[in-house]
Amino acid sequence: MRKYSGLTDNELTDLLKSEDHVAYTEIYHRYWALMFRHARRMLRDDDEATDIVQEIFASLWSKCAELSFTGSLSSYLYAASRNKVIDLVNRNKLKTNYLTSLQSFIDKGEFITDNTVREHELAHRIESEISQLPKKMRQIFELSRKENLSYKQIADVTEISEGTVKKQISNAIKILKIKLGGLYIFFF
């Protein structure tokens, strides 16, 4: 049995390419602490540094058959560590931006979809109540509120007196107040 601790990085890399588990273990023991300190110095977080180093070594083993790099093993591992740290920092920035944006959205209280649905339901309910008014009262009320006609214009269109128009609109409003309760205030 070979003594792997005396082998060079290049020899260990060649053995690793042939999926030699002992060579992988030697590389792991040789570089784990160095890479951890390197990642820890950049991140200032032991758990994240540990996770990054573990990911690098897991990736190293899973891709050992197709490993090819031009520099040394140590430079490859340090570069992998630096790249993982950069990826983590970018992910954390994105997550922070997303959470800030979400919190801002929550703080503003803008629930556009919910408000739109409620508005449509309320409009439907109001239309339903208006449609249940007596025919002539409904016609006068709709001319007043939907067509924005004055009492005089409504009187001319319906061929009734302005007083009757005023009384019909007043009665329609009283009926709708009773049927719609507090909702009436928001729309009329």
TORPA-4810 file (N, C-alpha, C, O; in nm, 3 decimals):
<nodes>
NODE_1_0.083_-0.118_0.000_0.000_0.000_0.000_0.088_0.125_0.000_0.186_0.134_0.073_M
NODE_2_0.050_0.219_-0.083_0.125_0.344_-0.096_0.104_0.434_0.024_0.001_0.427_0.092_R
NODE_3_0.201_0.517_0.049_0.186_0.618_0.152_0.149_0.748_0.080_0.234_0.812_0.017_K
NODE_4_0.022_0.786_0.089_-0.032_0.898_0.013_0.013_1.034_0.067_0.018_1.131_-0.009_Y
NODE_5_0.046_1.043_0.194_0.084_1.172_0.250_0.214_1.225_0.190_0.239_1.345_0.194_S
NODE_6_0.297_1.139_0.135_0.423_1.181_0.075_0.410_1.216_-0.072_0.507_1.261_-0.133_G
NODE_7_0.293_1.197_-0.130_0.274_1.225_-0.273_0.255_1.375_-0.298_0.207_1.448_-0.211_L
NODE_8_0.294_1.418_-0.416_0.274_1.558_-0.455_0.128_1.579_-0.495_0.053_1.484_-0.514_T
NODE_9_0.090_1.706_-0.506_-0.047_1.737_-0.549_-0.076_1.682_-0.687_-0.186_1.631_-0.712_D
NODE_10_0.021_1.690_-0.778_0.001_1.639_-0.914_-0.022_1.488_-0.913_-0.107_1.437_-0.985_N
NODE_11_0.055_1.417_-0.830_0.037_1.272_-0.820_-0.099_1.239_-0.760_-0.168_1.147_-0.806_E
NODE_12_-0.138_1.313_-0.658_-0.270_1.291_-0.598_-0.382_1.321_-0.697_-0.483_1.250_-0.702_L
NODE_13_-0.364_1.427_-0.777_-0.464_1.462_-0.877_-0.478_1.351_-0.981_-0.590_1.316_-1.019_T
NODE_14_-0.366_1.296_-1.026_-0.371_1.186_-1.123_-0.445_1.066_-1.064_-0.526_1.003_-1.132_D
NODE_15_-0.418_1.033_-0.938_-0.487_0.923_-0.872_-0.636_0.954_-0.854_-0.721_0.867_-0.868_L
NODE_16_-0.665_1.080_-0.822_-0.805_1.121_-0.803_-0.883_1.104_-0.933_-1.000_1.065_-0.931_L
NODE_17_-0.820_1.134_-1.046_-0.887_1.120_-1.177_-0.927_0.976_-1.203_-1.022_0.951_-1.278_K
NODE_18_-0.855_0.882_-1.143_-0.891_0.741_-1.159_-0.980_0.694_-1.044_-0.993_0.575_-1.016_S
NODE_19_-1.043_0.793_-0.976_-1.140_0.768_-0.869_-1.080_0.693_-0.750_-1.143_0.605_-0.693_E
NODE_20_-0.959_0.729_-0.716_-0.891_0.670_-0.600_-0.941_0.742_-0.474_-0.912_0.860_-0.452_D
NODE_21_-1.016_0.669_-0.393_-1.078_0.727_-0.275_-0.975_0.771_-0.171_-0.995_0.873_-0.104_H
NODE_22_-0.868_0.697_-0.157_-0.765_0.733_-0.060_-0.695_0.862_-0.102_-0.661_0.944_-0.017_V
NODE_23_-0.672_0.881_-0.231_-0.612_1.005_-0.281_-0.705_1.124_-0.251_-0.660_1.231_-0.211_A
NODE_24_-0.835_1.102_-0.271_-0.933_1.205_-0.239_-0.928_1.240_-0.090_-0.931_1.357_-0.053_Y
NODE_25_-0.921_1.138_-0.006_-0.914_1.159_0.139_-0.789_1.237_0.177_-0.794_1.324_0.263_T
NODE_26_-0.678_1.207_0.114_-0.553_1.280_0.142_-0.565_1.427_0.102_-0.522_1.516_0.175_E
NODE_27_-0.625_1.452_-0.016_-0.646_1.590_-0.061_-0.737_1.663_0.038_-0.714_1.779_0.073_I
NODE_28_-0.841_1.593_0.081_-0.935_1.651_0.176_-0.863_1.691_0.304_-0.878_1.804_0.350_Y
NODE_29_-0.786_1.602_0.362_-0.716_1.631_0.487_-0.608_1.738_0.468_-0.581_1.817_0.559_H
NODE_30_-0.548_1.741_0.353_-0.440_1.836_0.325_-0.494_1.979_0.310_-0.429_2.074_0.352_R
NODE_31_-0.612_1.993_0.249_-0.660_2.126_0.214_-0.784_2.175_0.289_-0.816_2.293_0.281_Y
NODE_32_-0.853_2.089_0.360_-0.979_2.131_0.423_-0.958_2.252_0.516_-1.027_2.352_0.502_W
NODE_33_-0.866_2.242_0.608_-0.845_2.351_0.705_-0.800_2.480_0.638_-0.843_2.588_0.676_A
NODE_34_-0.713_2.469_0.537_-0.666_2.588_0.466_-0.782_2.657_0.393_-0.795_2.779_0.397_L
NODE_35_-0.863_2.577_0.327_-0.976_2.633_0.253_-1.080_2.692_0.348_-1.142_2.795_0.319_M
NODE_36_-1.099_2.626_0.461_-1.194_2.677_0.559_-1.150_2.816_0.607_-1.231_2.908_0.613_F
NODE_37_-1.023_2.829_0.642_-0.972_2.959_0.688_-0.985_3.065_0.579_-1.018_3.181_0.606_R
NODE_38_-0.958_3.025_0.456_-0.969_3.117_0.342_-1.115_3.165_0.328_-1.140_3.285_0.316_H
NODE_39_-1.209_3.072_0.328_-1.351_3.107_0.314_-1.400_3.184_0.436_-1.478_3.279_0.424_A
NODE_40_-1.354_3.143_0.554_-1.396_3.208_0.679_-1.348_3.354_0.682_-1.420_3.442_0.731_R
NODE_41_-1.229_3.379_0.631_-1.175_3.515_0.628_-1.262_3.605_0.540_-1.283_3.722_0.572_R
NODE_42_-1.313_3.551_0.430_-1.396_3.630_0.340_-1.538_3.647_0.392_-1.598_3.754_0.376_M
NODE_43_-1.592_3.542_0.453_-1.733_3.544_0.494_-1.757_3.588_0.638_-1.863_3.642_0.671_L
NODE_44_-1.659_3.564_0.723_-1.672_3.591_0.867_-1.789_3.514_0.928_-1.860_3.563_1.016_R
NODE_45_-1.808_3.392_0.879_-1.915_3.306_0.930_-1.869_3.161_0.919_-1.848_3.110_0.809_D
NODE_46_-1.855_3.095_1.033_-1.804_2.958_1.035_-1.895_2.861_0.961_-1.847_2.777_0.885_D
NODE_47_-2.026_2.872_0.982_-2.119_2.777_0.920_-2.118_2.790_0.767_-2.115_2.689_0.696_D
NODE_48_-2.121_2.912_0.718_-2.120_2.932_0.573_-1.988_2.887_0.513_-1.985_2.829_0.404_E
NODE_49_-1.877_2.915_0.583_-1.745_2.872_0.534_-1.739_2.719_0.529_-1.689_2.663_0.432_A
NODE_50_-1.789_2.653_0.632_-1.792_2.507_0.634_-1.874_2.453_0.518_-1.832_2.360_0.449_T
NODE_51_-1.991_2.511_0.496_-2.077_2.466_0.386_-2.009_2.480_0.251_-2.017_2.390_0.167_D
NODE_52_-1.941_2.591_0.231_-1.873_2.615_0.104_-1.763_2.511_0.082_-1.752_2.453_-0.026_I
NODE_53_-1.681_2.489_0.183_-1.571_2.392_0.170_-1.628_2.253_0.144_-1.575_2.180_0.061_V
NODE_54_-1.733_2.217_0.214_-1.794_2.085_0.193_-1.848_2.072_0.050_-1.833_1.968_-0.014_Q
NODE_55_-1.911_2.178_0.000_-1.963_2.177_-0.138_-1.850_2.157_-0.238_-1.863_2.081_-0.334_E
NODE_56_-1.739_2.226_-0.215_-1.625_2.215_-0.308_-1.571_2.073_-0.310_-1.545_2.018_-0.416_I
NODE_57_-1.555_2.013_-0.193_-1.503_1.877_-0.188_-1.602_1.775_-0.243_-1.563_1.676_-0.305_F
NODE_58_-1.731_1.798_-0.220_-1.832_1.708_-0.277_-1.828_1.717_-0.430_-1.837_1.616_-0.499_A
NODE_59_-1.816_1.839_-0.480_-1.807_1.859_-0.625_-1.679_1.798_-0.681_-1.679_1.739_-0.789_S
NODE_60_-1.570_1.814_-0.608_-1.442_1.758_-0.651_-1.453_1.607_-0.668_-1.404_1.552_-0.767_L
NODE_61_-1.516_1.539_-0.574_-1.530_1.394_-0.583_-1.625_1.353_-0.695_-1.598_1.259_-0.769_W
NODE_62_-1.737_1.425_-0.707_-1.835_1.386_-0.810_-1.784_1.411_-0.952_-1.831_1.348_-1.047_S
NODE_63_-1.688_1.503_-0.968_-1.634_1.534_-1.101_-1.489_1.488_-1.117_-1.419_1.532_-1.208_K
NODE_64_-1.445_1.400_-1.029_-1.302_1.365_-1.031_-1.259_1.298_-1.162_-1.145_1.316_-1.204_C
NODE_65_-1.345_1.222_-1.227_-1.308_1.154_-1.351_-1.283_1.253_-1.465_-1.199_1.229_-1.552_A
NODE_66_-1.355_1.363_-1.465_-1.337_1.460_-1.573_-1.260_1.583_-1.530_-1.268_1.687_-1.596_E
NODE_67_-1.185_1.574_-1.423_-1.105_1.685_-1.372_-0.996_1.726_-1.470_-0.921_1.642_-1.520_L
NODE_68_-0.990_1.854_-1.496_-0.877_1.906_-1.576_-0.860_2.052_-1.543_-0.951_2.133_-1.560_S
NODE_69_-0.743_2.085_-1.496_-0.711_2.225_-1.470_-0.565_2.245_-1.505_-0.482_2.154_-1.496_F
NODE_70_-0.536_2.369_-1.543_-0.401_2.398_-1.593_-0.303_2.430_-1.481_-0.184_2.398_-1.491_T
NODE_71_-0.350_2.492_-1.374_-0.263_2.530_-1.264_-0.250_2.416_-1.163_-0.274_2.299_-1.194_G
NODE_72_-0.212_2.453_-1.045_-0.195_2.354_-0.939_-0.328_2.322_-0.872_-0.426_2.394_-0.889_S
NODE_73_-0.329_2.214_-0.797_-0.448_2.173_-0.723_-0.486_2.281_-0.622_-0.604_2.313_-0.607_L
NODE_74_-0.389_2.336_-0.554_-0.419_2.439_-0.453_-0.482_2.561_-0.516_-0.577_2.617_-0.461_S
NODE_75_-0.431_2.606_-0.632_-0.490_2.724_-0.697_-0.631_2.693_-0.745_-0.719_2.779_-0.741_S
NODE_76_-0.653_2.570_-0.792_-0.787_2.529_-0.833_-0.883_2.535_-0.714_-0.993_2.588_-0.726_Y
NODE_77_-0.842_2.481_-0.600_-0.928_2.479_-0.481_-0.953_2.620_-0.428_-1.065_2.653_-0.388_L
NODE_78_-0.850_2.704_-0.426_-0.869_2.842_-0.379_-0.961_2.920_-0.473_-1.045_2.997_-0.427_Y
NODE_79_-0.946_2.899_-0.602_-1.034_2.968_-0.698_-1.178_2.920_-0.681_-1.271_3.000_-0.686_A
NODE_80_-1.194_2.789_-0.663_-1.329_2.736_-0.640_-1.390_2.796_-0.514_-1.508_2.829_-0.512_A
NODE_81_-1.309_2.809_-0.411_-1.355_2.868_-0.286_-1.396_3.013_-0.306_-1.502_3.055_-0.260_S
NODE_82_-1.313_3.091_-0.373_-1.343_3.231_-0.400_-1.473_3.244_-0.481_-1.557_3.328_-0.450_R
NODE_83_-1.488_3.161_-0.584_-1.608_3.167_-0.667_-1.734_3.132_-0.588_-1.839_3.194_-0.606_N
NODE_84_-1.724_3.032_-0.503_-1.839_2.993_-0.420_-1.876_3.106_-0.324_-1.994_3.133_-0.301_K
NODE_85_-1.776_3.172_-0.267_-1.802_3.284_-0.176_-1.872_3.396_-0.252_-1.969_3.454_-0.202_V
NODE_86_-1.823_3.428_-0.370_-1.885_3.534_-0.452_-2.030_3.498_-0.484_-2.118_3.582_-0.475_I
NODE_87_-2.053_3.372_-0.522_-2.190_3.328_-0.551_-2.279_3.342_-0.428_-2.393_3.388_-0.439_D
NODE_88_-2.228_3.303_-0.313_-2.306_3.313_-0.189_-2.337_3.458_-0.155_-2.450_3.490_-0.118_L
NODE_89_-2.238_3.545_-0.167_-2.260_3.687_-0.138_-2.365_3.744_-0.233_-2.453_3.818_-0.189_V
NODE_90_-2.357_3.711_-0.361_-2.455_3.760_-0.457_-2.594_3.706_-0.427_-2.692_3.780_-0.435_N
NODE_91_-2.604_3.579_-0.391_-2.733_3.521_-0.353_-2.790_3.590_-0.230_-2.910_3.619_-0.223_R
NODE_92_-2.703_3.617_-0.133_-2.750_3.685_-0.011_-2.796_3.827_-0.041_-2.895_3.873_0.016_N
NODE_93_-2.726_3.897_-0.131_-2.768_4.032_-0.169_-2.905_4.026_-0.238_-2.993_4.107_-0.209_K
NODE_94_-2.921_3.930_-0.328_-3.048_3.915_-0.398_-3.159_3.883_-0.300_-3.269_3.939_-0.309_L
NODE_95_-3.131_3.794_-0.206_-3.231_3.757_-0.105_-3.266_3.878_-0.019_-3.383_3.901_0.011_K
NODE_96_-3.165_3.956_0.020_-3.189_4.075_0.102_-3.273_4.177_0.024_-3.366_4.235_0.079_T
NODE_97_-3.238_4.197_-0.102_-3.316_4.290_-0.185_-3.460_4.243_-0.200_-3.553_4.323_-0.194_N
NODE_98_-3.477_4.114_-0.220_-3.611_4.059_-0.235_-3.691_4.077_-0.106_-3.807_4.119_-0.110_Y
NODE_99_-3.629_4.045_0.007_-3.699_4.059_0.135_-3.732_4.205_0.165_-3.838_4.235_0.220_L
NODE_100_-3.641_4.296_0.130_-3.666_4.439_0.150_-3.783_4.483_0.063_-3.871_4.557_0.109_T
NODE_101_-3.783_4.438_-0.061_-3.891_4.472_-0.152_-4.024_4.415_-0.102_-4.126_4.483_-0.107_S
NODE_102_-4.021_4.292_-0.055_-4.142_4.229_-0.004_-4.193_4.303_0.120_-4.313_4.326_0.134_L
NODE_103_-4.101_4.340_0.209_-4.140_4.412_0.330_-4.199_4.548_0.293_-4.298_4.591_0.353_Q
NODE_104_-4.140_4.614_0.195_-4.191_4.743_0.150_-4.332_4.727_0.095_-4.420_4.809_0.122_S
NODE_105_-4.353_4.622_0.019_-4.485_4.593_-0.038_-4.586_4.569_0.073_-4.699_4.619_0.067_F
NODE_106_-4.545_4.493_0.174_-4.635_4.463_0.287_-4.664_4.590_0.365_-4.778_4.615_0.404_I
NODE_107_-4.560_4.671_0.390_-4.578_4.795_0.465_-4.673_4.892_0.395_-4.752_4.960_0.461_D
NODE_108_-4.667_4.899_0.265_-4.754_4.988_0.191_-4.899_4.938_0.194_-4.993_5.016_0.178_K
NODE_109_-4.914_4.809_0.214_-5.049_4.754_0.221_-5.118_4.747_0.086_-5.241_4.749_0.078_G
NODE_110_-5.040_4.739_-0.018_-5.099_4.732_-0.151_-5.127_4.587_-0.187_-5.038_4.510_-0.222_E
NODE_111_-5.251_4.554_-0.178_-5.293_4.420_-0.214_-5.384_4.434_-0.336_-5.505_4.418_-0.327_F
NODE_112_-5.323_4.466_-0.447_-5.394_4.505_-0.568_-5.494_4.400_-0.612_-5.609_4.433_-0.640_I
NODE_113_-5.453_4.277_-0.618_-5.543_4.172_-0.664_-5.661_4.157_-0.570_-5.775_4.148_-0.614_T
NODE_114_-5.633_4.155_-0.441_-5.737_4.141_-0.342_-5.835_4.258_-0.350_-5.956_4.239_-0.346_D
NODE_115_-5.782_4.380_-0.363_-5.868_4.497_-0.374_-5.952_4.493_-0.501_-6.069_4.530_-0.499_N
NODE_116_-5.892_4.449_-0.609_-5.965_4.442_-0.735_-6.080_4.342_-0.726_-6.191_4.370_-0.773_T
NODE_117_-6.054_4.228_-0.666_-6.159_4.127_-0.651_-6.271_4.182_-0.563_-6.389_4.168_-0.598_V
NODE_118_-6.236_4.244_-0.452_-6.338_4.301_-0.363_-6.417_4.411_-0.432_-6.539_4.422_-0.416_R
NODE_119_-6.346_4.493_-0.510_-6.413_4.601_-0.581_-6.515_4.545_-0.681_-6.626_4.597_-0.693_E
NODE_120_-6.476_4.440_-0.753_-6.568_4.378_-0.850_-6.688_4.316_-0.779_-6.802_4.328_-0.825_H
NODE_121_-6.664_4.249_-0.667_-6.774_4.189_-0.592_-6.870_4.295_-0.540_-6.992_4.279_-0.546_E
NODE_122_-6.813_4.405_-0.490_-6.895_4.513_-0.438_-6.975_4.579_-0.551_-7.094_4.606_-0.535_L
NODE_123_-6.910_4.603_-0.663_-6.980_4.663_-0.777_-7.094_4.572_-0.824_-7.202_4.619_-0.858_A
NODE_124_-7.069_4.442_-0.824_-7.173_4.346_-0.863_-7.291_4.352_-0.765_-7.407_4.348_-0.806_H
NODE_125_-7.260_4.361_-0.636_-7.365_4.366_-0.535_-7.448_4.493_-0.549_-7.570_4.490_-0.537_R
NODE_126_-7.380_4.606_-0.574_-7.450_4.733_-0.591_-7.540_4.727_-0.713_-7.656_4.767_-0.708_I
NODE_127_-7.486_4.676_-0.823_-7.566_4.663_-0.946_-7.687_4.573_-0.924_-7.796_4.599_-0.975_E
NODE_128_-7.666_4.469_-0.847_-7.776_4.378_-0.816_-7.887_4.451_-0.738_-8.005_4.434_-0.768_S
NODE_129_-7.849_4.530_-0.639_-7.947_4.604_-0.559_-8.016_4.711_-0.643_-8.136_4.733_-0.629_E
NODE_130_-7.941_4.777_-0.732_-8.001_4.879_-0.818_-8.102_4.814_-0.912_-8.208_4.871_-0.939_I
NODE_131_-8.069_4.695_-0.962_-8.160_4.628_-1.055_-8.291_4.585_-0.988_-8.388_4.557_-1.057_S
NODE_132_-8.294_4.579_-0.857_-8.416_4.539_-0.785_-8.506_4.658_-0.751_-8.615_4.640_-0.697_Q
NODE_133_-8.460_4.779_-0.782_-8.545_4.896_-0.760_-8.662_4.891_-0.858_-8.652_4.828_-0.963_L
NODE_134_-8.773_4.957_-0.824_-8.884_4.964_-0.921_-8.834_5.025_-1.053_-8.742_5.107_-1.054_P
NODE_135_-8.896_4.984_-1.163_-8.847_5.017_-1.297_-8.825_5.167_-1.318_-8.716_5.207_-1.359_K
NODE_136_-8.924_5.249_-1.291_-8.913_5.393_-1.315_-8.808_5.456_-1.221_-8.730_5.541_-1.263_K
NODE_137_-8.807_5.412_-1.094_-8.710_5.463_-0.997_-8.568_5.426_-1.041_-8.476_5.508_-1.033_M
NODE_138_-8.551_5.303_-1.088_-8.419_5.257_-1.136_-8.373_5.341_-1.254_-8.257_5.383_-1.260_R
NODE_139_-8.465_5.367_-1.348_-8.430_5.446_-1.466_-8.384_5.586_-1.425_-8.282_5.635_-1.474_Q
NODE_140_-8.456_5.649_-1.336_-8.421_5.784_-1.290_-8.288_5.782_-1.214_-8.202_5.868_-1.235_I
NODE_141_-8.273_5.684_-1.127_-8.148_5.674_-1.047_-8.028_5.654_-1.138_-7.924_5.717_-1.117_F
NODE_142_-8.039_5.566_-1.238_-7.928_5.540_-1.329_-7.895_5.663_-1.415_-7.778_5.689_-1.443_E
NODE_143_-7.998_5.737_-1.456_-7.973_5.860_-1.531_-7.897_5.961_-1.445_-7.810_6.033_-1.494_L
NODE_144_-7.930_5.965_-1.317_-7.864_6.058_-1.226_-7.721_6.014_-1.195_-7.629_6.095_-1.206_S
NODE_145_-7.701_5.888_-1.158_-7.571_5.843_-1.109_-7.478_5.790_-1.218_-7.356_5.807_-1.210_R
NODE_146_-7.533_5.728_-1.319_-7.448_5.670_-1.423_-7.429_5.765_-1.541_-7.321_5.771_-1.600_K
NODE_147_-7.532_5.838_-1.574_-7.523_5.931_-1.687_-7.489_6.073_-1.641_-7.460_6.160_-1.724_E
NODE_148_-7.492_6.096_-1.510_-7.460_6.226_-1.451_-7.548_6.339_-1.506_-7.501_6.450_-1.530_N
NODE_149_-7.676_6.309_-1.525_-7.770_6.412_-1.573_-7.824_6.490_-1.453_-7.834_6.437_-1.343_L
NODE_150_-7.859_6.614_-1.477_-7.920_6.697_-1.373_-8.067_6.659_-1.359_-8.123_6.587_-1.442_S
NODE_151_-8.131_6.709_-1.249_-8.273_6.680_-1.229_-8.355_6.731_-1.348_-8.448_6.664_-1.393_Y
NODE_152_-8.320_6.849_-1.397_-8.394_6.907_-1.510_-8.380_6.820_-1.634_-8.478_6.795_-1.704_K
NODE_153_-8.256_6.774_-1.663_-8.234_6.690_-1.781_-8.310_6.558_-1.768_-8.367_6.509_-1.865_Q
NODE_154_-8.310_6.500_-1.649_-8.383_6.374_-1.626_-8.532_6.398_-1.644_-8.602_6.315_-1.703_I
NODE_155_-8.581_6.511_-1.594_-8.724_6.544_-1.608_-8.760_6.556_-1.755_-8.867_6.510_-1.796_A
NODE_156_-8.674_6.616_-1.835_-8.700_6.629_-1.978_-8.701_6.493_-2.048_-8.786_6.466_-2.132_D
NODE_157_-8.605_6.406_-2.011_-8.595_6.275_-2.075_-8.714_6.187_-2.039_-8.770_6.118_-2.124_V
NODE_158_-8.752_6.188_-1.912_-8.858_6.097_-1.864_-8.997_6.159_-1.871_-9.098_6.092_-1.849_T
NODE_159_-9.000_6.288_-1.903_-9.126_6.362_-1.914_-9.206_6.360_-1.783_-9.327_6.338_-1.782_E
NODE_160_-9.134_6.384_-1.674_-9.197_6.401_-1.542_-9.139_6.527_-1.480_-9.041_6.582_-1.531_I
NODE_161_-9.198_6.573_-1.371_-9.153_6.698_-1.309_-9.021_6.679_-1.236_-8.984_6.568_-1.198_S
NODE_162_-8.950_6.792_-1.217_-8.823_6.788_-1.144_-8.845_6.743_-1.001_-8.760_6.673_-0.945_E
NODE_163_-8.954_6.782_-0.941_-8.986_6.741_-0.804_-8.998_6.590_-0.792_-8.950_6.530_-0.696_G
NODE_164_-9.064_6.528_-0.891_-9.080_6.382_-0.891_-8.944_6.315_-0.909_-8.916_6.214_-0.845_T
NODE_165_-8.860_6.371_-0.995_-8.726_6.318_-1.016_-8.649_6.321_-0.885_-8.588_6.223_-0.845_V
NODE_166_-8.654_6.438_-0.818_-8.583_6.453_-0.691_-8.634_6.352_-0.588_-8.555_6.292_-0.516_K
NODE_167_-8.765_6.334_-0.580_-8.826_6.242_-0.484_-8.786_6.098_-0.517_-8.756_6.020_-0.426_K
NODE_168_-8.786_6.060_-0.644_-8.751_5.923_-0.686_-8.605_5.892_-0.651_-8.575_5.783_-0.601_Q
NODE_169_-8.514_5.986_-0.676_-8.372_5.966_-0.643_-8.354_5.955_-0.492_-8.279_5.871_-0.444_I
NODE_170_-8.424_6.040_-0.418_-8.417_6.035_-0.272_-8.465_5.899_-0.220_-8.403_5.840_-0.133_S
NODE_171_-8.576_5.852_-0.274_-8.630_5.721_-0.232_-8.533_5.607_-0.269_-8.513_5.515_-0.191_N
NODE_172_-8.473_5.615_-0.389_-8.377_5.511_-0.432_-8.257_5.508_-0.337_-8.210_5.401_-0.300_A
NODE_173_-8.209_5.625_-0.300_-8.094_5.632_-0.209_-8.131_5.574_-0.073_-8.051_5.502_-0.014_I
NODE_174_-8.250_5.603_-0.022_-8.294_5.547_0.106_-8.299_5.395_0.100_-8.254_5.328_0.193_K
NODE_175_-8.354_5.341_-0.008_-8.364_5.195_-0.023_-8.224_5.133_-0.029_-8.198_5.032_0.036_I
NODE_176_-8.136_5.193_-0.107_-7.999_5.139_-0.122_-7.921_5.150_0.008_-7.840_5.062_0.040_L
NODE_177_-7.944_5.256_0.084_-7.877_5.270_0.215_-7.915_5.154_0.306_-7.830_5.097_0.375_K
NODE_178_-8.040_5.122_0.305_-8.088_5.013_0.391_-8.031_4.879_0.345_-7.983_4.800_0.427_I
NODE_179_-8.035_4.853_0.215_-7.989_4.723_0.163_-7.838_4.707_0.167_-7.788_4.598_0.194_K
NODE_180_-7.765_4.814_0.139_-7.618_4.806_0.134_-7.551_4.843_0.265_-7.432_4.815_0.283_L
NODE_181_-7.622_4.902_0.354_-7.565_4.937_0.485_-7.447_5.031_0.470_-7.456_5.132_0.400_G
NODE_182_-7.336_5.000_0.536_-7.217_5.085_0.535_-7.148_5.094_0.400_-7.070_5.186_0.377_G
NODE_183_-7.173_5.000_0.313_-7.110_5.002_0.181_-7.155_5.120_0.097_-7.083_5.164_0.007_L
NODE_184_-7.273_5.170_0.125_-7.330_5.279_0.049_-7.240_5.403_0.049_-7.226_5.470_-0.053_Y
NODE_185_-7.180_5.432_0.161_-7.097_5.551_0.179_-6.982_5.556_0.080_-6.946_5.664_0.033_I
NODE_186_-6.923_5.440_0.049_-6.806_5.438_-0.037_-6.836_5.470_-0.183_-6.747_5.515_-0.255_F
NODE_187_-6.959_5.448_-0.226_-6.986_5.463_-0.368_-7.083_5.573_-0.405_-7.089_5.609_-0.522_F
NODE_188_-7.159_5.628_-0.310_-7.255_5.732_-0.346_-7.230_5.858_-0.266_-7.302_5.956_-0.283_F
</nodes>
